[in-house]
Amino acid sequence: MTLYVLVSEEGIFESALMASLSDAFLTFGVDASDIEEIFSDDTEVADVALEAAANTVLANMPDDGPELEELVREFIFGEADETEEGFDSMAKKIKARNGAFSQRKVNGRKVHYRGVLAIRQGIKTVVNKRLPGQKVRLTAAQKAGMKKARLHAFTANAINKRLRSFKKGKRLGIY
C-alpha cells in the first residue's frame, strides 16, 4: 500500500514503470498502439490491449532451452554474451590453432593473440598467448592475484612440475 501512495504522489515511479514495460513489450514485438492503449485511462480498452499484448508475447516467446536462457540473460543484463568480454580468462574461449593469429576486444581495446604449442596437465595442447607490446589494464584484484601467483611459482612443487613439463615438451619436440 505504501508503494501505491508513492506512485500516486510522484509520477517518477509510474513513468519509470511505464518505460520499462513498454521496452519489454517492444522486445517481444507488441505494437506501439497496443502499448499506448494498455496505459490509457479507459479500463476496458486497456484490458483488451493487455490481452492482445499477452498473446503476442506468448507467440514470440522462444521455447525452453538455450534460446530462452539467452533471452532472459539479455533482458536482465541488457547485452548479449558475445558483445561483453572480459580479460583473457573470463572471455569466451576461441579454439586455438598452432601459429594462428586471433584478436579479442577487451574494454574497448583490441588484444592480439597467437596460438602456441604447450604442455598443460601433461598433455600437448595449443594455447593462445598474448603478443608483446600491448598494454592491458588490470584491476586491483587481478594485480593481487598476479603477485600471489608469482610467490607460489617458486615453491618446490611448482618448480618440479615445470621441469617435468619442460622434459615432456623436449621429448615431443615442442621446445
Phi and psi in degrees as GROMACS dihedral restraints (atoms count N, CA, C in turn):
[ dihedral_restraints ]
;  ai    aj    ak    al  type     phi  dphi    fc
    3     4     5     6     1   -65.0    20    10
    4     5     6     7     1   -38.4    20    10
    6     7     8     9     1   -61.8    20    10
    7     8     9    10     1   -41.5    20    10
    9    10    11    12     1   -63.3    20    10
   10    11    12    13     1   -38.6    20    10
   12    13    14    15     1   -64.5    20    10
   13    14    15    16     1   -41.9    20    10
   15    16    17    18     1   -64.2    20    10
   16    17    18    19     1   -39.9    20    10
   18    19    20    21     1   -66.6    20    10
   19    20    21    22     1   -43.1    20    10
   21    22    23    24     1   -72.0    20    10
   22    23    24    25     1   -32.6    20    10
   24    25    26    27     1   -73.4    20    10
   25    26    27    28     1   -43.3    20    10
   27    28    29    30     1  -118.4    20    10
   28    29    30    31     1   128.8    20    10
   30    31    32    33     1   -77.9    20    10
   31    32    33    34     1    -0.1    20    10
   33    34    35    36     1   -64.1    20    10
   34    35    36    37     1   -48.7    20    10
   36    37    38    39     1   -66.9    20    10
   37    38    39    40     1   -39.6    20    10
   39    40    41    42     1   -64.1    20    10
   40    41    42    43     1   -43.6    20    10
   42    43    44    45     1   -68.5    20    10
   43    44    45    46     1   -36.0    20    10
   45    46    47    48     1   -65.9    20    10
   46    47    48    49     1   -41.1    20    10
   48    49    50    51     1   -64.7    20    10
   49    50    51    52     1   -42.8    20    10
   51    52    53    54     1   -63.5    20    10
   52    53    54    55     1   -41.1    20    10
   54    55    56    57     1   -65.5    20    10
   55    56    57    58     1   -41.8    20    10
   57    58    59    60     1   -66.0    20    10
   58    59    60    61     1   -44.5    20    10
   60    61    62    63     1   -65.7    20    10
   61    62    63    64     1   -39.6    20    10
   63    64    65    66     1   -66.4    20    10
   64    65    66    67     1   -37.6    20    10
   66    67    68    69     1   -62.8    20    10
   67    68    69    70     1   -42.5    20    10
   69    70    71    72     1   -64.0    20    10
   70    71    72    73     1   -44.3    20    10
   72    73    74    75     1   -65.0    20    10
   73    74    75    76     1   -40.0    20    10
   75    76    77    78     1   -64.5    20    10
   76    77    78    79     1   -33.0    20    10
   78    79    80    81     1   -60.4    20    10
   79    80    81    82     1   -37.4    20    10
   81    82    83    84     1   -90.6    20    10
   82    83    84    85     1     4.5    20    10
   84    85    86    87     1    88.0    20    10
   85    86    87    88     1    21.6    20    10
   87    88    89    90     1   -75.6    20    10
   88    89    90    91     1   139.9    20    10
   90    91    92    93     1   -63.5    20    10
   91    92    93    94     1   146.1    20    10
   93    94    95    96     1   -64.4    20    10
   94    95    96    97     1   -32.5    20    10
   96    97    98    99     1   -66.6    20    10
   97    98    99   100     1   -38.4    20    10
   99   100   101   102     1   -64.4    20    10
  100   101   102   103     1   -37.9    20    10
  102   103   104   105     1   -65.3    20    10
  103   104   105   106     1   -40.9    20    10
  105   106   107   108     1   -63.7    20    10
  106   107   108   109     1   -39.2    20    10
  108   109   110   111     1   -68.9    20    10
  109   110   111   112     1   -30.6    20    10
  111   112   113   114     1   -60.6    20    10
  112   113   114   115     1   -38.7    20    10
  114   115   116   117     1   -94.0    20    10
  115   116   117   118     1    12.9    20    10
  117   118   119   120     1   -77.0    20    10
  118   119   120   121     1   165.9    20    10
  120   121   122   123     1   -77.6    20    10
  121   122   123   124     1   -24.7    20    10
  123   124   125   126     1   -76.0    20    10
  124   125   126   127     1   115.1    20    10
  126   127   128   129     1   -69.9    20    10
  127   128   129   130     1   -33.4    20    10
  129   130   131   132     1   -66.8    20    10
  130   131   132   133     1   -44.3    20    10
  132   133   134   135     1   -64.5    20    10
  133   134   135   136     1   -40.8    20    10
  135   136   137   138     1   -64.9    20    10
  136   137   138   139     1   -39.1    20    10
  138   139   140   141     1   -64.7    20    10
  139   140   141   142     1   -43.8    20    10
  141   142   143   144     1   -63.7    20    10
  142   143   144   145     1   -43.9    20    10
  144   145   146   147     1   -66.2    20    10
  145   146   147   148     1   -37.9    20    10
  147   148   149   150     1   -66.9    20    10
  148   149   150   151     1   -38.6    20    10
  150   151   152   153     1   -66.6    20    10
  151   152   153   154     1   -41.3    20    10
  153   154   155   156     1   -64.3    20    10
  154   155   156   157     1   -40.4    20    10
  156   157   158   159     1   -65.5    20    10
  157   158   159   160     1   -40.0    20    10
  159   160   161   162     1   -63.7    20    10
  160   161   162   163     1   -40.9    20    10
  162   163   164   165     1   -64.2    20    10
  163   164   165   166     1   -40.0    20    10
  165   166   167   168     1   -64.8    20    10
  166   167   168   169     1   -42.4    20    10
  168   169   170   171     1   -63.3    20    10
  169   170   171   172     1   -45.2    20    10
  171   172   173   174     1   -64.3    20    10
  172   173   174   175     1   -35.9    20    10
  174   175   176   177     1   -69.7    20    10
  175   176   177   178     1   -35.0    20    10
  177   178   179   180     1   -92.6    20    10
  178   179   180   181     1    -3.4    20    10
  180   181   182   183     1   -72.2    20    10
  181   182   183   184     1   130.4    20    10
  183   184   185   186     1   -69.9    20    10
  184   185   186   187     1   158.7    20    10
  186   187   188   189     1   -70.4    20    10
  187   188   189   190     1   169.4    20    10
  189   190   191   192     1   -60.0    20    10
  190   191   192   193     1   148.5    20    10
  192   193   194   195     1   130.1    20    10
  193   194   195   196     1  -159.5    20    10
  195   196   197   198     1   -64.7    20    10
  196   197   198   199     1   -31.5    20    10
  198   199   200   201     1   -65.3    20    10
  199   200   201   202     1   -41.1    20    10
  201   202   203   204     1   -67.6    20    10
  202   203   204   205     1   -41.3    20    10
  204   205   206   207     1   -62.0    20    10
  205   206   207   208     1   -40.7    20    10
  207   208   209   210     1   -65.8    20    10
  208   209   210   211     1   -40.5    20    10
  210   211   212   213     1   -62.6    20    10
  211   212   213   214     1   -44.0    20    10
  213   214   215   216     1   -63.1    20    10
  214   215   216   217     1   -43.7    20    10
  216   217   218   219     1   -62.4    20    10
  217   218   219   220     1   -44.9    20    10
  219   220   221   222     1   -65.5    20    10
  220   221   222   223     1   -37.8    20    10
  222   223   224   225     1   -68.3    20    10
  223   224   225   226     1   -39.8    20    10
  225   226   227   228     1   -76.4    20    10
  226   227   228   229     1   -48.9    20    10
  228   229   230   231     1   -94.9    20    10
  229   230   231   232     1   -14.2    20    10
  231   232   233   234     1    87.8    20    10
  232   233   234   235     1    -5.3    20    10
  234   235   236   237     1  -141.9    20    10
  235   236   237   238     1   154.6    20    10
  237   238   239   240     1   -78.2    20    10
  238   239   240   241     1   157.2    20    10
  240   241   242   243     1   -64.0    20    10
  241   242   243   244     1   -31.4    20    10
  243   244   245   246     1   -66.8    20    10
  244   245   246   247     1   -29.7    20    10
  246   247   248   249     1   -84.6    20    10
  247   248   249   250     1   -20.9    20    10
  249   250   251   252     1  -102.9    20    10
  250   251   252   253     1   116.6    20    10
  252   253   254   255     1  -129.8    20    10
  253   254   255   256     1   154.1    20    10
  255   256   257   258     1  -114.4    20    10
  256   257   258   259     1  -153.7    20    10
  258   259   260   261     1   -75.1    20    10
  259   260   261   262     1  -176.1    20    10
  261   262   263   264     1   -48.1    20    10
  262   263   264   265     1   -51.6    20    10
  264   265   266   267     1   -78.2    20    10
  265   266   267   268     1   -18.5    20    10
  267   268   269   270     1   -92.6    20    10
  268   269   270   271     1   -24.0    20    10
  270   271   272   273     1   -77.3    20    10
  271   272   273   274     1   163.3    20    10
  273   274   275   276     1   -64.4    20    10
  274   275   276   277     1   128.4    20    10
  276   277   278   279     1   -73.3    20    10
  277   278   279   280     1   137.2    20    10
  279   280   281   282     1  -100.9    20    10
  280   281   282   283     1   134.7    20    10
  282   283   284   285     1   -61.1    20    10
  283   284   285   286     1   116.2    20    10
  285   286   287   288     1   -83.9    20    10
  286   287   288   289     1   144.4    20    10
  288   289   290   291     1  -126.4    20    10
  289   290   291   292     1   145.6    20    10
  291   292   293   294     1   -62.3    20    10
  292   293   294   295     1   122.4    20    10
  294   295   296   297     1    83.2    20    10
  295   296   297   298     1    -8.0    20    10
  297   298   299   300     1   -79.3    20    10
  298   299   300   301     1   142.1    20    10
  300   301   302   303     1   -96.8    20    10
  301   302   303   304     1   143.5    20    10
  303   304   305   306     1  -144.4    20    10
  304   305   306   307     1   165.7    20    10
  306   307   308   309     1  -143.6    20    10
  307   308   309   310     1   151.9    20    10
  309   310   311   312     1  -135.6    20    10
  310   311   312   313     1   151.8    20    10
  312   313   314   315     1   -98.7    20    10
  313   314   315   316     1   119.7    20    10
  315   316   317   318     1  -124.9    20    10
  316   317   318   319     1   116.5    20    10
  318   319   320   321     1    53.3    20    10
  319   320   321   322     1    42.8    20    10
  321   322   323   324     1    82.8    20    10
  322   323   324   325     1    -0.4    20    10
  324   325   326   327     1  -116.5    20    10
  325   326   327   328     1   145.5    20    10
  327   328   329   330     1   -86.1    20    10
  328   329   330   331     1   129.8    20    10
  330   331   332   333     1  -116.3    20    10
  331   332   333   334     1   128.4    20    10
  333   334   335   336     1  -101.1    20    10
  334   335   336   337     1   141.8    20    10
  336   337   338   339     1  -130.2    20    10
  337   338   339   340     1   161.0    20    10
  339   340   341   342     1  -136.8    20    10
  340   341   342   343     1   134.4    20    10
  342   343   344   345     1   -73.5    20    10
  343   344   345   346     1   131.9    20    10
  345   346   347   348     1  -135.4    20    10
  346   347   348   349     1   142.2    20    10
  348   349   350   351     1   -73.5    20    10
  349   350   351   352     1   140.2    20    10
  351   352   353   354     1  -154.8    20    10
  352   353   354   355     1   164.5    20    10
  354   355   356   357     1  -100.9    20    10
  355   356   357   358     1   122.0    20    10
  357   358   359   360     1  -130.5    20    10
  358   359   360   361     1   123.3    20    10
  360   361   362   363     1    52.0    20    10
  361   362   363   364     1    38.6    20    10
  363   364   365   366     1    78.4    20    10
  364   365   366   367     1     8.8    20    10
  366   367   368   369     1  -120.9    20    10
  367   368   369   370     1   140.5    20    10
  369   370   371   372     1   -75.8    20    10
  370   371   372   373     1   119.5    20    10
  372   373   374   375     1  -135.6    20    10
  373   374   375   376     1   167.3    20    10
  375   376   377   378     1  -106.4    20    10
  376   377   378   379     1   126.3    20    10
  378   379   380   381     1  -122.1    20    10
  379   380   381   382     1   150.3    20    10
  381   382   383   384     1   -84.1    20    10
  382   383   384   385     1   122.3    20    10
  384   385   386   387     1  -110.0    20    10
  385   386   387   388     1   136.2    20    10
  387   388   389   390     1   -68.8    20    10
  388   389   390   391     1   135.8    20    10
  390   391   392   393     1   -73.7    20    10
  391   392   393   394     1   151.2    20    10
  393   394   395   396     1   -71.5    20    10
  394   395   396   397     1   163.2    20    10
  396   397   398   399     1    83.1    20    10
  397   398   399   400     1    16.6    20    10
  399   400   401   402     1  -116.2    20    10
  400   401   402   403     1   130.4    20    10
  402   403   404   405     1   -89.1    20    10
  403   404   405   406     1   129.7    20    10
  405   406   407   408     1  -123.8    20    10
  406   407   408   409     1   124.5    20    10
  408   409   410   411     1   -81.6    20    10
  409   410   411   412     1   130.9    20    10
  411   412   413   414     1  -107.2    20    10
  412   413   414   415     1   146.8    20    10
  414   415   416   417     1   -77.1    20    10
  415   416   417   418     1   170.7    20    10
  417   418   419   420     1   -62.3    20    10
  418   419   420   421     1   -38.9    20    10
  420   421   422   423     1   -66.1    20    10
  421   422   423   424     1   -38.9    20    10
  423   424   425   426     1   -67.7    20    10
  424   425   426   427     1   -38.6    20    10
  426   427   428   429     1   -63.4    20    10
  427   428   429   430     1   -41.3    20    10
  429   430   431   432     1   -65.1    20    10
  430   431   432   433     1   -38.5    20    10
  432   433   434   435     1   -64.6    20    10
  433   434   435   436     1   -39.8    20    10
  435   436   437   438     1   -65.0    20    10
  436   437   438   439     1   -40.0    20    10
  438   439   440   441     1   -63.2    20    10
  439   440   441   442     1   -42.8    20    10
  441   442   443   444     1   -65.4    20    10
  442   443   444   445     1   -39.8    20    10
  444   445   446   447     1   -65.0    20    10
  445   446   447   448     1   -38.3    20    10
  447   448   449   450     1   -63.5    20    10
  448   449   450   451     1   -38.5    20    10
  450   451   452   453     1   -66.1    20    10
  451   452   453   454     1   -40.8    20    10
  453   454   455   456     1   -74.8    20    10
  454   455   456   457     1   -18.2    20    10
  456   457   458   459     1   -68.8    20    10
  457   458   459   460     1   -18.7    20    10
  459   460   461   462     1  -107.2    20    10
  460   461   462   463     1    20.9    20    10
  462   463   464   465     1   -78.6    20    10
  463   464   465   466     1   162.0    20    10
  465   466   467   468     1   -61.8    20    10
  466   467   468   469     1   -42.6    20    10
  468   469   470   471     1   -63.9    20    10
  469   470   471   472     1   -40.6    20    10
  471   472   473   474     1   -66.0    20    10
  472   473   474   475     1   -41.0    20    10
  474   475   476   477     1   -64.8    20    10
  475   476   477   478     1   -44.4    20    10
  477   478   479   480     1   -62.6    20    10
  478   479   480   481     1   -39.9    20    10
  480   481   482   483     1   -64.3    20    10
  481   482   483   484     1   -41.9    20    10
  483   484   485   486     1   -64.7    20    10
  484   485   486   487     1   -39.8    20    10
  486   487   488   489     1   -63.0    20    10
  487   488   489   490     1   -43.2    20    10
  489   490   491   492     1   -62.8    20    10
  490   491   492   493     1   -42.6    20    10
  492   493   494   495     1   -65.2    20    10
  493   494   495   496     1   -39.6    20    10
  495   496   497   498     1   -65.4    20    10
  496   497   498   499     1   -42.0    20    10
  498   499   500   501     1   -62.2    20    10
  499   500   501   502     1   -43.6    20    10
  501   502   503   504     1   -64.6    20    10
  502   503   504   505     1   -39.7    20    10
  504   505   506   507     1   -64.9    20    10
  505   506   507   508     1   -38.0    20    10
  507   508   509   510     1   -66.1    20    10
  508   509   510   511     1   -40.1    20    10
  510   511   512   513     1   -62.9    20    10
  511   512   513   514     1   -37.9    20    10
  513   514   515   516     1   -84.8    20    10
  514   515   516   517     1    -5.2    20    10
  516   517   518   519     1    81.3    20    10
  517   518   519   520     1    21.2    20    10
  519   520   521   522     1   -80.8    20    10
  520   521   522   523     1   -42.6    20    10
